[in-house]
Structure formats: structure tokens, C-alpha cells
């Protein structure tokens, strides 16, 4: 008969401690509060849980009344990925915009202000920043979420972001280890494979993570990606070679020497759930060296929490997960909870001067403006905004508004807008020509502003834009994704992201106001 050193109740409490679940609603459900009392150590906040800063602060106070060391986590990158401002768009530009400016003091200041606002709302762990090196311009899920494609640039801005967040009392969770930048598949849908050798990995992907560890990042998030040079069979989240052997191993042994909390990416993502299931995947992740299981982006009910808790206990009882490994993971969660209780929360924000314009100032500096052959004349009246809109990836979501139409309508009353997608460009029998005929008809004699997002990745979008420019060469083009394609149009503005403030900054330039760099 197997004897467990810590007893059945402690085992169950440890299994709860390592979970970072989500929930539905804008107040904490009874089941969540009850599980906090039973040992649950963390709660994840998603866009569905946030209505306003005041409401979020009340929600986190509700959680903290049940457990004062609870870790309250959120996926708040700023830029395109926002949960705090999911319904309005972010007040902060994302990583690519900050990388385009390449001022680490600015990056640290933006992260500090973001951290201040999170702390003011009672959030003490941010699943950010992304330290991925976007070496593949066709990457469907990273793109503007990365600081750039140069490892050195990404490293210095990752470190600055970590310092800014943690200086405001919010733990940083640097992601997606060991690097999701060289992928052409979104791990929300399938398992990406990176065929880089270990030397390339060390010289490219790992450089920003080493910088984050040196800057003191409290947490690191694993990626659901396969790196055969590191582990030929298991994705990094489930791989002892990636987590225990590379991330944890001391620098003298070629590792990163990280001693903080290792958090998995969302376990519902198909890269893990389709092949392993979330129960087995969670047990394998903890056994491999992960300390906290992120779940709740999709599955957000009590049954999910109980299934995972029981799966971890069963794995220990079956000898598949060492009891001491689960205990170590739980201890790391509690250690971060202690830090967050002492260093974070609303009290941490009180000592930092608010900087409400930090995000807009950064967005203005991130603009890259290319003028056509003729001098640009700002529109004297209303314009028509044609938004060529790709399908949003799951990380960004389709709830968050983006573009320049709302701000241009404020600045130029009478401005109109319409959205066009791939289905419009490829509709039979005429496709793109019919789409552009619609744009021209809607615009009439108004100046056209064409808004695109990663036009280099979408042939339908590129074709539609070319057809439009042939008909109306005075069109203004605003690229709100990765500006990989050559600039076109009478005025081309690259915003390096689709945050609300990026749209505001672009609208200012279109109307002849504040100029970008």
C-alpha cells in the first residue's frame, strides 16, 4: 500500500493550489470563493469578467476577502491583446509599437503605468510581456505582440517591461517560453513545430528570456510548441527537457537558472487538449516542471476545476506525478502569493504618480509616415473609412474595436465607414472589383481612408487595396498590423498595432494634427 508523506487533504489542497482557473460573470461565484477557502491559489481574469475599473476592483476585493494572498492574473498585454479595455480598445500601444520607438525608458514607463492601473484594480499577476522574437513575418498569432524580429531589441524591451510592471507591484509573466516567434501555426488551433537547432535557439529565441530572468521576472509562461532539437516528442509545456532541463537548469549547465513560477499557456488550446486532454496534459505539465496550470479562456466552470484537481491527485496516486513535485509547485505558487500580498494590490499603486497620457504619447512616437509623390493635403471635410478586416486570432479576439473610424468621425463629422472581409473579396461572380465598386459608391466624393492589418499575410486584402489605389490614388492607407508590405497610397501610416490609441494617433496625422516620428 502506498503511503503519501503529506496526507490526502494536503495532496488535494496542493492540487487546487496549482490551478489558475477562470470563471463566468462580473462577480465571484460562490463555488470560486469556496474553492479559494479550500486551497485554490489563483484566479484568472478574462474580458468577460470586466465591465469597468471600479467593478474589477470590487471583484478582486471580493476574492481577497476570502484569501488575502490570492494571485489575481490577467492577460493584459496592452495593444491588440487587452482584457481591461476589451470593449473600447487599449489605452496603451502594444509591443511592436514600443519596439519601433526603441526607447527602453518609454517601454518601462508604459509598463509601469499599465501596472499601476492593474494594481489599482487589485490585479497582481500579468500574463505579459511577450518575449517572442517575431522572426517569421507570416506568424498568425504573435505579430504585433512581439517587440520585433531582432533578439537584442526584444531582450532589452522585455527587461524594461518586466521592470516597469514589477515596479508597480504587479508580477510579470514573461511568455511564451522558449519562443513562439518562428511559427506559422497558431497553437490555439494546432501544435506548431519549430525546426531550429539548439545554437539558433540560444542565439535567437532564448536571448529575451535570459534578459527577463536577469531583470527578475517573477513568472514565465510556457509555449505549446514542439522543438525537436530540444524534445522530439513533447511540446515545451509538457517537456522536462524544456522546463526542468533548460528553464530551471543553472547557467553553468547551459540553462537559464530561473527560480520563479512557471505557468502554462491555456490548457484548452488545441495544441495540448487535442492530443492529451486537459486532465492528462495538466499532470504531464506539472511533472515536467510547470508550477501553475492556466485554464479558463474557454472552460470556466467549477467542473473544470474539480476535474483538474482530481486528475492531479490521481496522477500522484498512480505514480505518474511525484508527490514532492506537486508540493514544490504549490509552494512556488504560495511564495508568489506572499510576494503579491506584500508588494502588490491597490496599495502599490498609491505611490506611483498617474501618467494618463503615457500610452498616447508612445503611440504617437511609434507612427511611421510615408508620403506619396505629391504633397499631402489633409481632408477639408468628412472621409470614408474602408476597413479591410481579417479574421482575428483567438488571443486578440473579435470583441475589441480597432481602426481609425471612430476617431475620424469625432474629428470630421459626417465620416462614414464600412467593413470588408475575405468573403467579400472572394464572392462570386466579381469578387474584389465588386467590393471596390461598393467602396467607391459608398465614398462618393469623400476622401477614402483604407485601413488594413497585416496586408502582407492576406492576398485578398492586398488585391483589394491595389484595385482601390488604382481607382483612387489619393487614398490614405493605415497599416495597423506588421508593416511588412511596401508603403502605398497618397499617405501611408504604419501604427505598429491596432490599440485604440494607435488609431487616435493615426487620425491626428490624417487630419493634419500632431505628427508621428
C-alpha positions as CSV (number, residue, x, y, z in Angstrom):
1,X,0.0,0.0,0.0
2,X,1.3,3.4,-1.0
3,X,1.8,5.9,1.8
4,X,1.7,9.6,1.0
5,X,4.0,11.8,3.0
6,X,1.7,14.8,3.2
7,X,-1.7,13.1,3.7
8,X,-4.7,13.1,1.4
9,X,-6.1,16.5,2.5
10,X,-2.8,18.2,1.9
11,X,-2.5,16.5,-1.5
12,X,-5.9,17.8,-2.5
13,X,-5.0,21.3,-1.3
14,X,-1.8,21.3,-3.3
15,X,-3.6,20.1,-6.4
16,X,-6.0,23.1,-6.0
17,X,-3.1,25.5,-5.3
18,X,-1.5,25.0,-8.7
19,X,-4.6,25.8,-10.8
20,X,-5.2,29.3,-12.3
21,X,-8.9,28.9,-13.4
22,X,-11.3,31.4,-15.0
23,X,-15.0,31.9,-14.3
24,X,-18.0,33.4,-15.8
25,X,-19.6,36.7,-14.7
26,X,-18.5,40.0,-13.2
27,X,-18.7,39.0,-9.6
28,X,-17.1,35.9,-8.0
29,X,-19.4,32.9,-8.0
30,X,-19.9,31.0,-4.7
31,X,-18.1,28.0,-6.0
32,X,-15.0,30.0,-6.7
33,X,-15.0,31.6,-3.2
34,X,-15.5,28.2,-1.7
35,X,-12.5,26.7,-3.6
36,X,-10.3,29.6,-2.5
37,X,-11.1,28.6,1.1
38,X,-10.1,25.0,0.2
39,X,-6.7,26.0,-1.2
40,X,-7.1,27.4,-4.7
41,X,-4.2,29.8,-5.0
42,X,-5.0,31.8,-8.2
43,X,-7.8,33.2,-10.3
44,X,-7.6,34.3,-13.9
45,X,-9.5,37.4,-15.2
46,X,-10.7,37.5,-18.8
47,X,-12.5,40.1,-20.8
48,X,-15.9,38.6,-19.9
49,X,-15.2,39.4,-16.3
50,X,-14.5,43.2,-16.8
51,X,-17.0,46.0,-17.2
52,X,-15.1,48.9,-15.6
53,X,-12.1,49.5,-13.4
54,X,-14.4,50.1,-10.4
55,X,-16.2,46.8,-11.0
56,X,-12.9,44.9,-11.4
57,X,-11.6,46.5,-8.1
58,X,-14.7,45.3,-6.3
59,X,-14.4,41.8,-7.8
60,X,-10.8,41.4,-6.7
61,X,-11.6,42.7,-3.3
62,X,-14.2,40.0,-3.1
63,X,-11.6,37.4,-3.9
64,X,-9.1,38.9,-1.5
65,X,-11.6,38.9,1.4
66,X,-11.7,35.1,1.0
67,X,-7.9,34.7,0.7
68,X,-5.5,37.7,1.2
69,X,-2.7,36.0,-0.7
70,X,-4.7,35.1,-3.8
71,X,-3.0,35.6,-7.1
72,X,-5.3,37.5,-9.5
73,X,-3.9,37.1,-13.0
74,X,-4.9,38.8,-16.3
75,X,-3.9,38.6,-19.9
76,X,-3.2,42.3,-20.3
77,X,-0.5,43.0,-22.9
78,X,-1.8,46.4,-23.9
79,X,-2.1,46.9,-27.7
80,X,-4.1,44.3,-29.6
81,X,-4.5,42.0,-26.6
82,X,-6.5,43.7,-23.8
83,X,-8.9,42.4,-21.2
84,X,-9.1,45.5,-19.1
85,X,-10.4,47.5,-22.1
86,X,-11.8,44.7,-24.2
87,X,-14.9,46.8,-25.2
88,X,-13.1,50.0,-26.1
89,X,-9.6,49.1,-27.2
90,X,-6.4,49.7,-25.2
91,X,-5.1,53.0,-23.9
92,X,-1.6,51.5,-24.5
93,X,0.2,50.6,-27.7
94,X,1.4,47.1,-27.9
95,X,4.9,45.7,-28.0
96,X,5.7,46.2,-31.7
97,X,4.9,49.9,-31.3
98,X,7.3,50.2,-28.4
99,X,9.9,48.2,-30.2
100,X,9.6,50.6,-33.2
101,X,10.3,53.6,-31.0
102,X,13.1,51.6,-29.3
103,X,13.3,53.7,-26.2
104,X,13.6,51.4,-23.2
105,X,12.8,54.3,-20.8
106,X,9.5,54.7,-22.7
107,X,8.7,51.0,-22.6
108,X,9.4,50.9,-18.8
109,X,7.2,54.0,-18.3
110,X,4.3,52.5,-20.3
111,X,4.6,49.2,-18.4
112,X,4.7,51.0,-15.1
113,X,1.5,52.9,-15.9
114,X,-0.2,49.8,-17.1
115,X,1.0,48.0,-13.9
116,X,-0.3,50.9,-11.8
117,X,-3.7,50.6,-13.3
118,X,-3.8,46.9,-12.8
119,X,-2.6,47.2,-9.2
120,X,-5.2,49.8,-8.5
121,X,-7.8,47.2,-9.6
122,X,-6.3,44.5,-7.4
123,X,-4.6,42.5,-10.2
124,X,-1.2,41.3,-9.1
125,X,0.0,39.0,-12.0
126,X,0.0,40.0,-15.6
127,X,0.5,37.2,-18.2
128,X,2.8,39.6,-20.1
129,X,5.1,40.6,-21.7
130,X,5.5,38.6,-24.8
131,X,9.3,38.0,-25.3
132,X,8.9,36.2,-28.6
133,X,11.2,37.1,-31.4
134,X,8.9,37.6,-34.4
135,X,11.4,36.1,-36.9
136,X,8.6,34.7,-39.1
137,X,6.6,37.6,-40.6
138,X,3.8,35.2,-41.5
139,X,3.3,34.3,-37.8
140,X,-0.5,34.3,-37.4
141,X,-0.6,34.7,-33.6
142,X,2.4,36.8,-32.5
143,X,3.0,39.6,-35.0
144,X,2.4,43.0,-33.3
145,X,2.5,41.3,-29.9
146,X,6.3,41.0,-30.2
147,X,8.7,43.9,-29.8
148,X,10.3,43.0,-33.1
149,X,12.4,40.5,-35.0
150,X,15.8,41.3,-33.6
151,X,16.7,39.3,-30.4
152,X,18.7,42.1,-28.9
153,X,15.9,44.7,-29.3
154,X,13.3,42.2,-28.0
155,X,15.6,41.4,-25.0
156,X,16.1,45.0,-23.8
157,X,12.5,45.9,-24.1
158,X,11.4,42.7,-22.4
159,X,13.6,43.5,-19.5
160,X,12.3,47.1,-19.4
161,X,8.7,45.9,-19.4
162,X,9.4,43.5,-16.6
163,X,10.9,46.3,-14.5
164,X,8.0,48.6,-15.2
165,X,5.3,46.1,-14.3
166,X,7.0,44.8,-11.2
167,X,7.9,48.3,-10.1
168,X,4.2,48.9,-9.8
169,X,3.7,45.8,-7.7
170,X,2.4,43.5,-10.4
171,X,4.3,40.3,-11.1
172,X,5.4,39.8,-14.8
173,X,4.8,36.5,-16.5
174,X,7.2,36.6,-19.5
175,X,6.0,34.4,-22.4
176,X,5.9,32.2,-24.5
177,X,8.9,30.1,-23.5
178,X,11.1,29.0,-25.3
179,X,9.8,31.3,-28.0
180,X,6.7,31.3,-30.3
181,X,8.0,33.7,-32.9
182,X,9.2,31.4,-35.6
183,X,5.8,29.6,-36.1
184,X,3.3,29.7,-39.0
185,X,0.6,27.9,-37.0
186,X,-1.5,29.3,-34.1
187,X,-1.2,26.9,-31.1
188,X,-4.8,27.8,-30.2
189,X,-5.7,25.5,-33.2
190,X,-2.8,23.0,-33.6
191,X,0.7,22.2,-32.4
192,X,3.3,24.4,-34.1
193,X,6.8,22.9,-34.9
194,X,10.0,24.9,-34.9
195,X,12.9,23.1,-36.6
196,X,15.6,25.4,-35.4
197,X,18.8,23.8,-34.0
198,X,20.0,24.5,-30.4
199,X,22.5,27.1,-31.5
200,X,19.8,29.1,-33.3
201,X,17.5,28.7,-30.3
202,X,20.3,30.0,-28.0
203,X,21.1,32.9,-30.3
204,X,17.6,34.0,-31.1
205,X,14.6,32.7,-29.0
206,X,16.4,32.4,-25.6
207,X,18.0,35.8,-25.6
208,X,15.0,37.8,-24.4
209,X,14.1,35.1,-21.8
210,X,17.6,35.3,-20.4
211,X,17.1,39.1,-20.2
212,X,13.8,38.7,-18.4
213,X,15.3,36.3,-15.9
214,X,18.2,38.7,-15.2
215,X,15.6,41.5,-14.8
216,X,13.9,39.4,-12.1
217,X,10.7,38.3,-13.8
218,X,8.5,36.6,-11.2
219,X,6.9,34.1,-13.7
220,X,7.5,32.6,-17.1
221,X,4.7,31.1,-19.3
222,X,5.5,28.1,-21.4
223,X,4.5,27.7,-25.0
224,X,2.6,24.8,-26.6
225,X,5.2,24.3,-29.4
226,X,7.3,21.4,-30.5
227,X,11.1,22.0,-30.8
228,X,12.6,18.6,-31.9
229,X,16.1,19.8,-31.2
230,X,15.1,20.1,-27.6
231,X,12.5,17.4,-27.3
232,X,11.4,15.3,-30.4
233,X,8.1,14.2,-28.9
234,X,6.7,16.5,-26.3
235,X,5.7,20.2,-26.6
236,X,7.6,22.6,-24.4
237,X,4.7,22.8,-21.8
238,X,4.9,19.1,-21.2
239,X,8.7,18.6,-21.7
240,X,11.1,18.1,-18.8
241,X,13.9,19.0,-21.2
242,X,12.4,22.4,-21.8
243,X,11.1,23.3,-18.3
244,X,13.3,21.5,-15.9
245,X,16.3,21.0,-18.1
246,X,16.5,24.4,-19.8
247,X,14.5,27.0,-18.0
248,X,15.4,25.8,-14.5
249,X,18.9,24.4,-15.0
250,X,21.7,26.7,-13.8
251,X,23.5,28.9,-16.3
252,X,26.7,26.8,-15.6
253,X,24.8,23.9,-17.2
254,X,23.5,25.8,-20.1
255,X,20.1,26.7,-18.6
256,X,18.5,30.0,-17.6
257,X,18.6,29.4,-13.9
258,X,15.0,30.6,-13.4
259,X,13.7,30.1,-9.8
260,X,10.3,31.7,-10.1
261,X,6.9,30.4,-11.1
262,X,6.4,28.5,-14.4
263,X,2.9,28.9,-15.7
264,X,1.4,27.0,-18.6
265,X,-0.3,28.7,-21.5
266,X,-4.0,27.9,-21.7
267,X,-4.5,24.1,-21.4
268,X,-7.7,24.2,-23.5
269,X,-5.7,25.3,-26.6
270,X,-5.8,22.6,-29.2
271,X,-2.1,22.1,-29.3
272,X,-2.5,20.3,-25.9
273,X,-6.1,19.4,-25.5
274,X,-6.5,17.7,-28.8
275,X,-3.6,15.3,-28.3
276,X,-3.5,14.8,-24.5
277,X,-6.7,16.2,-23.0
278,X,-6.6,18.8,-20.3
279,X,-6.5,16.4,-17.4
280,X,-3.6,14.3,-18.6
281,X,-1.9,17.4,-20.1
282,X,-2.0,19.1,-16.7
283,X,-0.5,16.2,-14.9
284,X,2.3,15.9,-17.5
285,X,2.9,19.7,-17.3
286,X,3.4,19.7,-13.5
287,X,5.6,16.6,-13.8
288,X,7.7,18.3,-16.4
289,X,8.3,21.3,-14.2
290,X,5.4,23.7,-14.6
291,X,4.0,25.1,-11.3
292,X,0.7,26.6,-12.3
293,X,-2.0,25.4,-14.8
294,X,-3.7,28.2,-16.8
295,X,-7.2,27.3,-17.8
296,X,-10.4,29.4,-18.2
297,X,-10.2,31.2,-21.5
298,X,-12.8,28.7,-22.7
299,X,-13.6,26.3,-19.9
300,X,-14.6,28.4,-16.9
301,X,-16.8,26.4,-14.6
302,X,-16.4,24.5,-11.3
303,X,-16.5,21.2,-13.0
304,X,-13.3,22.0,-14.9
305,X,-11.5,22.9,-11.6
306,X,-12.6,19.7,-9.9
307,X,-11.7,17.6,-12.9
308,X,-8.2,19.0,-12.9
309,X,-7.8,18.8,-9.2
310,X,-8.8,15.2,-9.2
311,X,-6.6,14.4,-12.2
312,X,-3.6,15.7,-10.4
313,X,-4.4,13.8,-7.2
314,X,-5.0,10.6,-9.3
315,X,-1.6,11.1,-11.1
316,X,0.2,11.2,-7.8
317,X,-1.6,8.1,-6.6
318,X,-0.8,6.3,-9.8
319,X,2.9,7.2,-9.5
320,X,2.8,9.4,-12.7
321,X,3.4,12.6,-10.8
322,X,5.8,12.7,-7.9
323,X,4.2,13.9,-4.8
324,X,7.1,16.1,-4.0
325,X,6.9,17.8,-7.4
326,X,3.3,18.8,-6.8
327,X,4.2,20.0,-3.4
328,X,7.1,22.1,-4.8
329,X,4.8,23.6,-7.5
330,X,2.2,24.5,-4.8
331,X,5.0,26.1,-2.7
332,X,6.1,28.2,-5.6
333,X,2.5,29.4,-6.1
334,X,2.2,30.3,-2.4
335,X,5.5,32.1,-2.5
336,X,4.4,34.3,-5.3
337,X,1.1,34.9,-3.5
338,X,3.1,36.1,-0.4
339,X,5.1,38.5,-2.6
340,X,1.9,39.8,-4.3
341,X,0.2,40.3,-1.0
342,X,3.1,42.3,0.4
343,X,4.2,44.2,-2.7
344,X,1.1,44.4,-4.9
345,X,-2.6,45.3,-4.7
346,X,-4.2,48.8,-4.6
347,X,-1.6,50.0,-2.0
348,X,1.2,49.5,-4.5
349,X,-0.4,51.9,-7.0
350,X,-0.7,54.7,-4.4
351,X,3.0,55.5,-4.5
352,X,3.2,55.9,-8.3
353,X,2.2,59.2,-10.0
354,X,-0.5,58.5,-12.6
355,X,0.6,59.1,-16.2
356,X,-2.7,59.0,-18.1
357,X,-1.2,60.2,-21.4
358,X,1.7,57.7,-21.4
359,X,0.1,55.4,-23.9
360,X,-1.0,58.0,-26.4
361,X,2.4,59.7,-26.3
362,X,4.0,56.3,-27.1
363,X,1.5,55.6,-29.9
364,X,2.3,58.9,-31.5
365,X,6.1,58.2,-31.4
366,X,5.5,54.8,-32.9
367,X,3.9,56.1,-36.1
368,X,5.9,55.7,-39.3
369,X,4.7,58.0,-42.1
370,X,5.4,57.7,-45.8
371,X,4.1,60.4,-48.1
372,X,3.4,59.9,-51.8
373,X,4.9,61.8,-54.7
374,X,2.5,64.8,-54.3
375,X,2.2,66.9,-51.2
376,X,-0.4,65.6,-48.8
377,X,-3.4,67.8,-48.2
378,X,-5.5,66.9,-45.1
379,X,-9.2,66.4,-45.9
380,X,-11.3,69.5,-45.5
381,X,-14.5,67.6,-44.7
382,X,-15.7,64.1,-43.8
383,X,-14.0,61.0,-45.2
384,X,-15.0,57.4,-45.8
385,X,-13.1,54.7,-43.9
386,X,-12.9,51.3,-45.6
387,X,-11.7,48.7,-43.1
388,X,-10.3,45.6,-44.7
389,X,-10.6,43.2,-41.8
390,X,-9.0,39.8,-41.4
391,X,-10.3,37.1,-39.0
392,X,-8.9,37.9,-35.5
393,X,-6.8,35.3,-33.8
394,X,-8.1,33.9,-30.5
395,X,-5.6,35.8,-28.4
396,X,-6.8,39.1,-29.8
397,X,-10.5,38.1,-30.0
398,X,-13.2,39.8,-32.1
399,X,-14.8,41.8,-29.3
400,X,-12.3,44.6,-29.2
401,X,-12.9,47.5,-31.7
402,X,-10.0,48.7,-33.8
403,X,-9.3,51.1,-36.6
404,X,-9.5,54.9,-37.1
405,X,-13.2,55.4,-38.0
406,X,-14.4,56.3,-34.5
407,X,-11.7,59.0,-34.0
408,X,-12.1,60.4,-37.6
409,X,-15.9,60.6,-37.1
410,X,-15.2,62.7,-34.0
411,X,-12.8,64.9,-35.7
412,X,-14.6,65.0,-39.1
413,X,-18.4,64.9,-38.6
414,X,-20.1,63.1,-41.4
415,X,-17.4,60.5,-41.8
416,X,-18.7,57.1,-42.8
417,X,-17.3,53.6,-42.6
418,X,-17.8,50.0,-43.7
419,X,-16.0,46.8,-43.0
420,X,-14.9,44.3,-45.8
421,X,-13.6,40.8,-45.3
422,X,-12.2,37.9,-47.3
423,X,-15.7,36.7,-48.0
424,X,-16.5,39.9,-49.8
425,X,-13.2,39.9,-51.8
426,X,-13.8,36.3,-53.0
427,X,-17.5,36.4,-53.5
428,X,-18.7,35.2,-56.9
429,X,-19.0,36.3,-59.6
430,X,-17.0,39.5,-59.4
431,X,-15.1,39.4,-56.1
432,X,-12.6,42.2,-55.5
433,X,-13.9,44.5,-58.3
434,X,-17.4,44.4,-56.9
435,X,-16.0,45.1,-53.4
436,X,-14.1,48.1,-54.6
437,X,-17.1,49.3,-56.6
438,X,-19.0,49.2,-53.3
439,X,-16.3,51.2,-51.6
440,X,-16.3,53.9,-54.3
441,X,-20.1,54.1,-54.3
442,X,-20.2,54.5,-50.5
443,X,-17.4,57.0,-50.5
444,X,-18.8,59.2,-53.3
445,X,-16.7,62.3,-53.4
446,X,-15.2,61.9,-49.9
447,X,-11.5,61.0,-49.4
448,X,-11.0,57.3,-48.7
449,X,-9.0,56.0,-45.8
450,X,-8.2,52.3,-46.2
451,X,-7.4,50.5,-43.0
452,X,-5.5,47.2,-43.3
453,X,-4.0,44.7,-40.8
454,X,-1.0,42.6,-41.9
455,X,-1.7,43.1,-45.6
456,X,1.4,41.1,-46.4
457,X,-0.3,37.9,-45.0
458,X,-3.6,38.3,-46.8
459,X,-3.6,38.1,-50.6
460,X,-7.3,39.1,-50.8
461,X,-6.5,42.3,-48.8
462,X,-3.5,43.2,-50.9
463,X,-5.5,42.7,-54.2
464,X,-8.4,44.8,-52.9
465,X,-6.1,47.6,-51.8
466,X,-4.3,47.6,-55.2
467,X,-7.6,47.8,-57.0
468,X,-8.7,50.7,-54.8
469,X,-5.5,52.6,-55.2
470,X,-5.7,52.2,-59.0
471,X,-9.1,53.8,-58.9
472,X,-8.4,56.4,-56.2
473,X,-4.7,57.1,-55.9
474,X,-5.4,59.9,-53.3
475,X,-6.4,57.1,-50.8
476,X,-4.8,57.2,-47.3
477,X,-3.6,53.8,-46.2
478,X,-3.3,52.9,-42.5
479,X,-1.5,49.7,-41.7
480,X,-2.3,48.6,-38.2
481,X,-0.5,45.3,-38.2
482,X,3.1,44.4,-39.0
483,X,4.2,46.8,-41.8
484,X,5.9,44.2,-43.9
485,X,4.5,45.2,-47.3
486,X,5.9,48.3,-49.1
487,X,4.1,51.6,-48.2
488,X,1.4,52.7,-50.7
489,X,-1.1,55.4,-51.0
490,X,-1.0,59.2,-51.0
491,X,-0.2,58.9,-47.3
492,X,0.8,55.7,-45.6
493,X,0.8,55.4,-41.8
494,X,2.2,52.4,-40.1
495,X,0.9,52.3,-36.5
496,X,2.6,49.0,-35.4
497,X,-0.6,47.8,-33.7
498,X,-4.3,48.3,-33.5
499,X,-4.8,49.6,-30.0
500,X,-7.3,52.4,-29.6
501,X,-4.5,55.0,-29.0
502,X,-2.8,53.9,-32.2
503,X,-6.0,54.8,-34.1
504,X,-6.2,58.1,-32.3
505,X,-2.6,58.9,-33.2
506,X,-3.1,58.0,-36.9
507,X,-6.3,60.1,-37.1
508,X,-4.4,63.1,-35.8
509,X,-2.0,62.8,-38.7
510,X,-4.7,62.2,-41.3
511,X,-6.4,65.4,-40.2
512,X,-3.2,67.5,-40.1
513,X,-2.7,67.4,-36.4
514,X,0.1,66.0,-34.3
515,X,2.7,64.3,-36.5
516,X,4.4,61.0,-35.7
517,X,8.1,60.4,-35.9
